[in-house]
Amino acid sequence: MVVGIVQAYFNKSPTDNLAKASSIIMKRFREADIVILPEYSMVNPFIFLDSAEVYGLSEDISSSRYLIYLEKIASKLNTIIVAHFIERTNIPPLTKNTSVLVSANKIIPVYSKMHLFDVYSYRESDFFKSSAAPGDSYYKNFKLSFTICYDLRFPELFRFYATKGTDTVIVQAGWVKGPLKEEILDVLASARAHESTVCIVLANQTGDMFTGRSGVFNPWGYKELDMDFDERYAEYTLNIEEVEKARSALPVVHQAVERWEVKIR
């Protein structure tokens, strides 16, 4: 399976962001089965002080012009786009922070962010409603699961996915810059990959606000692709046999299941 990763900075305008994402994908796409956009690539809420403004830019999945346009691109390229979407709810001003699979004639929400970024002086819960449900999908012989940004700090979610047969976890991120934040991002992604013997595919924003450093981590925890700090698009081939080999040599998931129960409340 070939994954395409978009690393770029996106602003507060869905129109501008759609044009930018579309341009990157159309110009640089080669053969990816799945193209992954980073968190907040539809709307960047860090720019807003008022959650009502973000709500005003949100859309319903069933009638979203943003997703319909991405569906046309996915159809033209015969690929699947993992979009990040600000999903409207019936409890304004809260929206949902959602991963959506977009392909020809199909727009399927697969996951809404479970762990909201209520740390330091920021409260993501002022903008978003959290989810209680994990999300996964199948493509060819891969079982894919989905997480968003701050979820990386919760190993339980990744272990839960691994015990259910996941071999690849997609992480959409808007990892904010700060002291040692680049190193922390790498350490967390590497640890999540290694301790649950899964591939991690990380699509992160970059620029003045975010750290960049998107990439691919193999099930041994090694970062096979590092996209550094510039705006880039990269494609990488994942090998399911690498996961099988890692789990045979390092059966931590099987051993954990024998002694522990990981469940979501």
N, C-alpha and C positions, 0 to 999 in steps of 0.2 A: 504494500500500500504506500502510495506517495502522498505525503502531506505538504501543503503549501502554507507558509507562515507569513503574515503581514505584520511588519513592525513599523509603526508610524505614529505621529502625533495627530490627535483629532480634537477639534474644538467644540464649541457649544451649539453649532448649527448643524442640524441633521442634513440639510441640503448640501452644505460645504463638505461634510464628512462623507456623504454618499458619493459625491463627485470624486473625492480623493481616493476612497477605497476602490471605486470602479476603475479609475485611471490606473492605479497600481496593479490591480488584478488583470485588466485587459492588456496592459503593456508587457507584463512580466510573466504571466502564466505560461507554463510549458506543458505539463502532463499530470498535474496533481489530481488525485482522486478526491481529496478534501482540502479546501482552503480555509484557514482559520483567521478570523479577525480578532483583535484584542478587545478587552473590556472597554466600555465607554466609547466604542468607535462609532456609535450612532449619536450620542450626546454625552459630553463630558460634564458631569454634575459638579465637579470640583470648582468650576468657574462660577457657579451660581451660589448666591447666599440664600435664596428663597426656593424651597422645595416646590412651591406652587408653579414657579417658572418651568421647572423640569417636568412637572405633571402636564403643563400646557403643551409641551413638545412630545409627550408620550403618545403612543398609538395602540389601538387594538390589533392583535395579531391577524385577525381575520380580514381586516380592511386596510392594513398598513401599506402605504405607498412606498415606504422605504424597503420593505421586504419584497414587494411585488417587483420593484426595479432590480433588486439582487437576484430574484428568481429568473429574470430574463437573462442576466449575465451567466448564472449557473447553467441555464438551459443551453445558451450559446456555446459555452465551453465544455458542456457535458461533465460537470463536476458538482460537488456538494460544497456549499459555503456555510461555515459555522459562523453565523452572525451574532453579534451582541446587540441586545434589543432592550429599550426602555419601554416596558409593557404597562399599559394603562390598567388600573384596577378600579373597583367601585367604591374605594375608600380614599378619596383624595385628601391630602396631596400626595399620598404614598403611591409609588409605582413598584414594579418588580424588575429586578436585574436578571435578565433571562438570556439563555443560550438557545438559539433557534437554528435548526437544520433547514437549509434552503436548497432545493434542487428543482429540476424540471417538473412543474405542476405540483410541487409539494412544499409546504411550509409547515414545519413541525417543531413546536417548542419541546425541548428535551430536559431543561434544567433551569431552575431559578435559584439564585445565590442563597446558600443556607446560613453562612456565617457573615454577618454584616460588620463593617469596619468601624466599630465604635471604640476607638483607641486614640491616645494622645488627646488632641483638642477637637477631633472630628467625630461626628455622629452620622454614619451612613443610614442609620435607622430613622433619621429625620426625613430621609428621602425615599427609602425602600421598605417594602414588606418582605420579611425573610420567608424562606421556604423550609418545609420539613421533609421534602422528598428528594432522594437522590435521582440521578438521571443517567440513562445509558442507551446505547443503540448498537446495531450490528452493521458491519460493512465487510463484505467478502468473508474472510475467516478471522476477522478481528472483532473483539467485543470492546467497544469504546464507552468510556464513562466521562462525565463532564464535571468540572469544578471551575470556580471563578475566584481568582486573586487571593483574598484573605483566607479562603479555604485551605490554602497551602500550609497554614499554621496548625491544622488539625489532622494529625496522622490517622485518627480513627476513621475518617471518611474514606481515605485511600485504602486502608486495610479492609474496611467494609466492602468496597468495590472489588478488591482482590479476592476476597473470600467468595464472591459471587461470580468469579470467573473472568473479571476484567483483565485485559492484557495491556491496554493503552488508555491513559488518562489525558484528556485535553484540558489545559488550563488557559483560560482567557484572563488577562491581567491588565490592570492599570496600577502598576507597582510604583508608588510615589517615591521620589528621590529623598534622601536623607543620609545621615551618617551611617556608613557601612551597609546601606540598603541593597546595593548591588550584590555584595557578598552574602548577605542574608538570603536574598532571593535564590542565589545559586545553591547555597547550603540546604535550604528547605526543599527545593525541587530535587536535588540529588538524594537527600535522605528519603523523601517520599518514594522515589523510584526504587532505591535500593532495598528499603525495609519491606516493601510490598512486592518486589520484583515485577514492576510494571514499567513500560515506556511512558515517559512524560513528554508531552508536546506543549510547549509554552509559547503563547503569543502575547507579547507585552507591548504597551505603548512606550514611546521614547520622547526625546525633546527636552525642553526646559523643566518640565514637571515630572517626568517619569524616567525610570532607570534604563529602559531598553534591556539588552542581554537576553532576548528571546532565544529559544533553541530547543534541542531534543536531548533528553537524558535517557540512556539505555537502562535496562533492568538491573545492571550492576552499579548504577548511580553515576556513571561516567557521562559527561556532557559531550556528546558526539558532534553537535552543531551549536556554535555560539555566534549570534548575530550582532554582537558588539553594541554600538550606540547609535549608529546612523539609521536613517529611514531605509528599510530594505525589504525585499521579498525574497524568500528562499524556499526551495523544495528539497525534500529529503525522503529517502526510501526507508520505511520501517520493515523490519524482518521479524515475523512472528516466531521463527525458530530461535531467535535470540532470547525471547521470553521463556520458551520451553526449556532451553538449555540452562538458563539462570535458575529456574524453579526446580530443575532436576538436581543441580549442584548445590543450591541454597534453598532448601524446602521450608523457609520460615513461615510461609502462609499456611501450608499444610500442618506444620507443627503448632502454629497458633490456634488453628481451628480445633485441634485436639484438646486444648487447655482453656481457651478463652471464647467468649461469645461477644461479638461486636454487633451492636444493634443501634438503630436510630430511634430516639424517642420523639 
